[in-house]
Amino acid sequence: MDALSSWFAILDATLRVSTPLILAAMAGLFSERSGIIDISLEGKMLAAAFAAGAMAAVSGSAWFALGAGIVVSVMLALLHGFACITHRGNQVVSGLAINILASGLTVVLGIAWFRRGGQTPTLSGDARFRPLELPFADALSGTPIVGPFYADVVSGHNVLVYTAFAVVALTSWIVYKTRFGLRLRAVGENPLAVDTAGLSVSRLRYGAVAICGVFAGIAGTYLSTAQNASFVREMTAGQGYIALAAVIFGKWRPLPAMLACLMFGFLDAVAIRLQGVELPYIGEVPVQAIQALPYILTVVLLAGFIGKAIAPKAIGVPFVKER
Amino acid sequence: MSINTASVPLPGWIEVLVIPVLNVLMALFFAGLIMLAIGVDPIEALGLMIRGALGDDYSLGYTLYYTTNFIFTGLAVAVAFHASLFNIGGEGQAYIGGLGVAVVFLLLDRYLPAILLVPIGIAAAGLFGAAWAFIPAWLQAYRGSHIVITTIMFNFIAASLMVYLLVNVLIQPGQMSPESRQFDPSGWMPSMKMALAPFGIDLVNTPLNLSLVVALICCVLVWLYIWRTRWGYELRTAGFSEPAARYAGIRPRGVIISAMCLSGALAGFVAVNEIMGVHHRLLLNFPAGYGFTGIAVALMGRNHPVGIVMASLLFGVLYQGGAELAFEIPTITREMVVAIQGLIILFCGALALMLRPWVVRVYLVIRPVGSLEREAA
């Protein structure tokens, strides 16, 4: 292994670990842009990962699994909407409830249905999303740098990895170029103005949380049917919160949020390789320090020490029409 | 004709008693549905749980031991809530509180007598917990960072920090598992069995220790602080309306910091129960979700110490009863309790007002004749 191919291996790993973060960050972006705080990305991903893992094990089809993951995640998203939009409940409390509910329920149902200590049966064959070889990977292999880069880093991922990047483009387009996107941004900044313009604040926000549910569902499905071969209890392990941090880090904009996810994913990918390695001038960096870095960076950013992250103005405030 | 139910006043006992109880019943109803879905008879399960939690001295000891943790974290969340701050960081603050206890005991337990060591340990748990809450509080007060997000992040940072410290620094030399050495028994928080033995009361040995007394003292002190002192008045005023507080000469920044530090200290006291009282060594993940349960406890107890003690007791029953239930029925695991906890946070917190319109309609039908008019007059 020369230096180049080990770098390619790191980039390859970065893409794999960033995918669920990117999908979840786009999910969170829709919800937060509409004015609904979403700390329940974690719970939605976990529930979707379980639903997908269970469905894949039962049906043997990765696509059915994706459907199940999305349906369960959207249901939780609508529950969040029901509490926050219809009943004007506290958005943080509602999100937390969903996270805790998902954390308990996935294990309870997993043990009751599969009796494997909370795990779903190991998937193989069509029950998983398998790596795709992109065209021209062989043809380009002779070219220096570009060839191996294309073959090792770009090609050879499963369809959900490429979907994640398509979702970023789609999110960008929806948020900035469509009528719905304009209204979405408006409802997160000044819902009263949107209401005055004759639009339903509730309907827009329900739409946003539903889209959030779809993307979080894909993210969860990826965890149990693509990145791993089964659902494992607590398998999200804080990734929903990292995605939320990435949304903040990206200042609630799709492309920067994606870059933040890639950065957090890169940190994750190098953390394993840096274990026990002496870096010049710095010495050995504890793995835990690198693992905590996304959280520390987010705190520093929120404190306004590196740029200023300004949230949508109406975020967290239930809309009351009669005033 | 639809009426605006939100503006109909209800008698106090309905607001503080009937609606919360209905919310809890809703949560338990859905918990029952989950049990039915996995083929467990909910009524039988309920019976097993209650017997497993309150049936004898032994189970009662465990129930009260869990209750102690929930009182601490419930009070922590409630104090912050009164200043309209949402402290999700109880988990991390409890964890760092444990670090405080460990530092004191690892350095001093062979030199100081228990009479000094126990108070110093309690103070260290509170101080370290408060310090971990101080940073998010300062960032909220002076840099405008959202306290919910920063406290979440601080939970993760605390977890990473503690893993590092336990694996690399505090680990007992020659040991494989990341735990500190056991503290010298002289400074342990006395167990309830030991504490009550001189009075001729003979208890079975359970993790229950004198931390429960500390927790109840904290309840009284928090009540006094919030409702009977000037600082508590300032805290509630700032929580109710920041502009009004400012107008009245109260510094909202000072309130944010003092409320969060107090909250962090209370969360840190979980380490008094867990580390000084039960484990007698620092170990990984000892807060085990108690910080999050505190949110459910505070919501259920409506942020009042009396309500918090009652809610903590309920959660103590759930935890201990859930453990016994998992032992009796193989298809059920302890995670069932986590799911019930989620449902309680949902129905008592996020959907707290869902049932109110229905309660108002029922009240308007059955209310004593002329009661609204009397109130109006």
HADDOCK unambig.tbl for C-alpha pairs under 7 A between the chains (distance, minus, plus):
assign (segid A and resid 83 and name CA) (segid B and resid 350 and name CA) 5.75 0.50 0.50
assign (segid A and resid 83 and name CA) (segid B and resid 351 and name CA) 5.60 0.50 0.50
assign (segid A and resid 87 and name CA) (segid B and resid 351 and name CA) 6.51 0.50 0.50
assign (segid A and resid 87 and name CA) (segid B and resid 353 and name CA) 6.92 0.50 0.50
assign (segid A and resid 87 and name CA) (segid B and resid 354 and name CA) 6.23 0.50 0.50
assign (segid A and resid 89 and name CA) (segid B and resid 350 and name CA) 4.42 0.50 0.50
assign (segid A and resid 89 and name CA) (segid B and resid 351 and name CA) 5.82 0.50 0.50
assign (segid A and resid 90 and name CA) (segid B and resid 350 and name CA) 5.31 0.50 0.50
assign (segid A and resid 93 and name CA) (segid B and resid 345 and name CA) 6.96 0.50 0.50
assign (segid A and resid 93 and name CA) (segid B and resid 349 and name CA) 6.18 0.50 0.50
assign (segid A and resid 93 and name CA) (segid B and resid 350 and name CA) 5.62 0.50 0.50
assign (segid A and resid 94 and name CA) (segid B and resid 346 and name CA) 5.84 0.50 0.50
assign (segid A and resid 94 and name CA) (segid B and resid 350 and name CA) 4.84 0.50 0.50
assign (segid A and resid 97 and name CA) (segid B and resid 342 and name CA) 4.58 0.50 0.50
assign (segid A and resid 97 and name CA) (segid B and resid 343 and name CA) 6.66 0.50 0.50
assign (segid A and resid 97 and name CA) (segid B and resid 345 and name CA) 5.23 0.50 0.50
assign (segid A and resid 97 and name CA) (segid B and resid 346 and name CA) 5.13 0.50 0.50
assign (segid A and resid 98 and name CA) (segid B and resid 342 and name CA) 6.52 0.50 0.50
assign (segid A and resid 100 and name CA) (segid B and resid 338 and name CA) 6.47 0.50 0.50
assign (segid A and resid 100 and name CA) (segid B and resid 339 and name CA) 6.51 0.50 0.50
assign (segid A and resid 100 and name CA) (segid B and resid 342 and name CA) 4.84 0.50 0.50
assign (segid A and resid 101 and name CA) (segid B and resid 338 and name CA) 6.73 0.50 0.50
assign (segid A and resid 101 and name CA) (segid B and resid 339 and name CA) 4.56 0.50 0.50
assign (segid A and resid 101 and name CA) (segid B and resid 342 and name CA) 4.24 0.50 0.50
assign (segid A and resid 101 and name CA) (segid B and resid 343 and name CA) 6.46 0.50 0.50
assign (segid A and resid 104 and name CA) (segid B and resid 335 and name CA) 4.74 0.50 0.50
assign (segid A and resid 104 and name CA) (segid B and resid 336 and name CA) 5.96 0.50 0.50
assign (segid A and resid 104 and name CA) (segid B and resid 338 and name CA) 4.72 0.50 0.50
assign (segid A and resid 104 and name CA) (segid B and resid 339 and name CA) 4.29 0.50 0.50
assign (segid A and resid 105 and name CA) (segid B and resid 336 and name CA) 6.88 0.50 0.50
assign (segid A and resid 105 and name CA) (segid B and resid 339 and name CA) 5.39 0.50 0.50
assign (segid A and resid 107 and name CA) (segid B and resid 335 and name CA) 6.42 0.50 0.50
assign (segid A and resid 108 and name CA) (segid B and resid 332 and name CA) 6.64 0.50 0.50
assign (segid A and resid 108 and name CA) (segid B and resid 333 and name CA) 6.30 0.50 0.50
assign (segid A and resid 108 and name CA) (segid B and resid 335 and name CA) 5.99 0.50 0.50
assign (segid A and resid 108 and name CA) (segid B and resid 336 and name CA) 5.91 0.50 0.50
assign (segid A and resid 111 and name CA) (segid B and resid 331 and name CA) 6.71 0.50 0.50
assign (segid A and resid 112 and name CA) (segid B and resid 38 and name CA) 5.92 0.50 0.50
assign (segid A and resid 112 and name CA) (segid B and resid 331 and name CA) 5.36 0.50 0.50
assign (segid A and resid 288 and name CA) (segid B and resid 160 and name CA) 5.16 0.50 0.50
assign (segid A and resid 288 and name CA) (segid B and resid 161 and name CA) 6.89 0.50 0.50
assign (segid A and resid 288 and name CA) (segid B and resid 164 and name CA) 6.09 0.50 0.50
assign (segid A and resid 292 and name CA) (segid B and resid 156 and name CA) 6.84 0.50 0.50
assign (segid A and resid 292 and name CA) (segid B and resid 157 and name CA) 5.42 0.50 0.50
assign (segid A and resid 292 and name CA) (segid B and resid 160 and name CA) 6.07 0.50 0.50
assign (segid A and resid 295 and name CA) (segid B and resid 153 and name CA) 5.18 0.50 0.50
assign (segid A and resid 295 and name CA) (segid B and resid 157 and name CA) 6.67 0.50 0.50
assign (segid A and resid 299 and name CA) (segid B and resid 150 and name CA) 5.93 0.50 0.50
assign (segid A and resid 302 and name CA) (segid B and resid 145 and name CA) 5.21 0.50 0.50
assign (segid A and resid 303 and name CA) (segid B and resid 139 and name CA) 6.10 0.50 0.50
assign (segid A and resid 303 and name CA) (segid B and resid 143 and name CA) 5.27 0.50 0.50
assign (segid A and resid 303 and name CA) (segid B and resid 144 and name CA) 6.80 0.50 0.50
assign (segid A and resid 303 and name CA) (segid B and resid 145 and name CA) 5.34 0.50 0.50
assign (segid A and resid 304 and name CA) (segid B and resid 143 and name CA) 6.81 0.50 0.50
